């Protein structure tokens, strides 16, 4: 029988996309109040790997990925996803979201995203929320799974999450 141990804390990330930088800036300010200072911000990324969200958000979506300085307990992810969903609806206009917020975390071995959608490769973590191991770390870099969304599997995104993992590793050494 293995010894029960508390998992290490992890680095909270939020991947956000919207119809423009204005909404991203507003979300960033609010997320800092909710979750603490940001210690990583990606460049502005085009959100062009799918047209799935175009009917709700319109064309020309852009994304930023933020990592937060305070480390979190892994079990906090469900509550964080529920909070980001509340924020999406707070900013919605006539039932249409203006921003999409996808929280997750980076650890030494994986990048996990929270979602409300069940699927064969997702695990229920409570409060109506599922978790997906979107990327795994092997041989010095994050790598995609067969189910990883194409944007997260791209070299640009893999490098972003490698940089966030390096920040996490430095924090854990302190």
C-alpha positions in Angstrom: 0.0 0.0 0.0 1.3 3.4 -1.0 1.7 6.2 1.6 -0.9 8.9 1.3 0.7 12.3 0.7 -0.7 15.8 0.0 0.1 16.9 -3.6 2.4 19.7 -4.2 0.9 23.2 -4.9 0.6 24.1 -8.5 0.8 27.3 -10.6 -2.6 28.7 -11.6 -3.0 29.8 -15.2 -5.9 31.4 -17.0 -6.2 31.3 -20.8 -8.6 34.0 -22.0 -9.9 35.0 -25.4 -12.1 37.8 -26.5 -13.0 40.0 -29.4 -10.2 42.5 -28.5 -7.5 43.6 -26.1 -9.9 45.9 -24.2 -11.9 42.9 -22.8 -8.6 41.1 -22.0 -7.3 44.1 -20.1 -10.5 44.3 -18.1 -10.4 40.6 -17.3 -6.7 40.8 -16.3 -7.4 43.5 -13.8 -10.3 41.6 -12.2 -8.4 38.3 -12.1 -5.5 39.9 -10.3 -8.0 41.0 -7.6 -9.4 37.5 -7.5 -6.2 35.4 -7.6 -3.2 37.6 -6.9 -0.4 39.1 -9.0 0.4 37.8 -12.5 4.0 36.8 -13.0 3.7 35.7 -16.6 1.7 37.2 -19.5 1.8 35.8 -23.0 2.0 37.9 -26.1 -1.3 38.6 -27.8 -2.1 35.4 -29.7 -4.6 35.0 -32.6 -7.4 32.6 -31.7 -7.8 31.1 -35.2 -7.5 27.3 -34.7 -11.3 27.0 -34.7 -14.5 28.9 -35.7 -16.5 27.2 -33.0 -16.9 30.4 -31.0 -17.5 32.8 -33.9 -21.4 32.7 -33.6 -21.2 33.8 -29.9 -18.2 36.1 -30.0 -17.8 37.2 -33.6 -14.6 37.0 -35.7 -11.1 38.2 -34.9 -10.7 36.7 -31.5 -7.4 37.1 -29.6 -6.0 35.3 -26.6 -3.6 35.8 -23.7 -2.4 33.3 -21.2 -1.6 34.5 -17.7 0.1 32.7 -14.8 -0.4 33.8 -11.2 2.4 34.2 -8.7 0.6 32.6 -5.7 0.6 28.8 -5.9 -2.7 27.0 -5.3 -3.8 23.7 -4.0 -4.9 21.4 -6.9 -8.3 20.8 -5.3 -9.0 24.6 -5.6 -9.4 24.2 -9.4 -13.1 23.4 -9.4 -14.0 26.5 -7.3 -11.7 28.7 -9.5 -13.5 27.4 -12.7 -16.9 28.2 -11.2 -15.6 31.7 -10.3 -14.3 32.4 -13.8 -17.7 31.1 -15.2 -19.4 33.6 -12.9 -17.2 36.4 -14.3 -17.9 35.4 -17.9 -21.6 35.8 -17.2 -21.1 39.1 -15.3 -19.6 40.6 -18.4 -22.0 39.0 -20.8 -24.4 41.2 -22.9 -27.8 39.8 -23.7 -26.7 36.3 -22.8 -23.6 36.4 -25.1 -20.2 36.2 -23.4 -17.6 38.9 -24.3 -14.8 36.9 -22.9 -13.9 33.2 -22.3 -11.8 32.3 -19.3 -10.3 28.9 -19.0 -8.4 28.3 -15.8 -6.0 25.5 -15.2 -2.6 24.8 -13.6 0.9 23.9 -14.4 2.9 21.4 -12.3 6.2 19.7 -12.9 4.6 16.9 -15.0 1.5 18.4 -16.6 -0.7 21.3 -17.7 -4.4 20.8 -16.7 -7.4 22.7 -17.9 -10.8 22.9 -16.1 -14.0 22.5 -18.1 -17.7 22.0 -17.6 -17.8 19.5 -20.5 -17.5 15.7 -19.8 -15.6 13.5 -22.1 -13.8 10.1 -22.0 -10.4 11.7 -21.2 -11.7 14.1 -18.5 -12.1 13.4 -14.8 -14.8 14.8 -12.6 -13.3 17.0 -9.8 -16.5 18.2 -8.1 -18.9 21.2 -8.3 -19.9 20.3 -11.9 -16.3 20.7 -13.1 -14.1 18.2 -15.0 -10.3 18.4 -15.4 -8.3 17.4 -18.5 -4.5 16.8 -18.6 -4.0 18.8 -21.7 -0.2 18.6 -21.9 2.4 16.3 -20.3 6.0 17.0 -19.6 8.5 14.5 -21.0 12.1 14.7 -22.2 12.5 18.4 -21.3 9.4 19.8 -22.9 5.6 19.8 -22.7 4.0 17.5 -25.2 0.5 17.1 -26.6 -1.9 14.2 -26.3 -4.1 13.0 -29.2 -7.0 15.0 -27.7 -5.1 18.2 -27.1 -6.7 21.2 -28.9 -4.5 22.2 -31.9 -3.6 25.6 -30.5 -2.3 24.1 -27.2 -0.4 21.5 -29.3 1.4 24.2 -31.4 5.1 25.0 -30.8 4.1 28.6 -29.6 1.8 27.3 -26.9 4.2 24.5 -25.8 6.9 27.2 -25.4 4.6 29.4 -23.3 3.8 26.5 -20.9 7.5 25.5 -20.8 8.3 29.1 -19.6 5.5 29.0 -17.0 6.8 25.6 -15.8 10.3 27.2 -15.4 8.7 29.9 -13.2 7.0 27.2 -11.2 10.2 25.2 -10.7 12.0 28.3 -9.5 9.2 29.1 -7.0 9.2 25.5 -5.7 13.0 25.7 -5.1 12.5 28.7 -2.7 
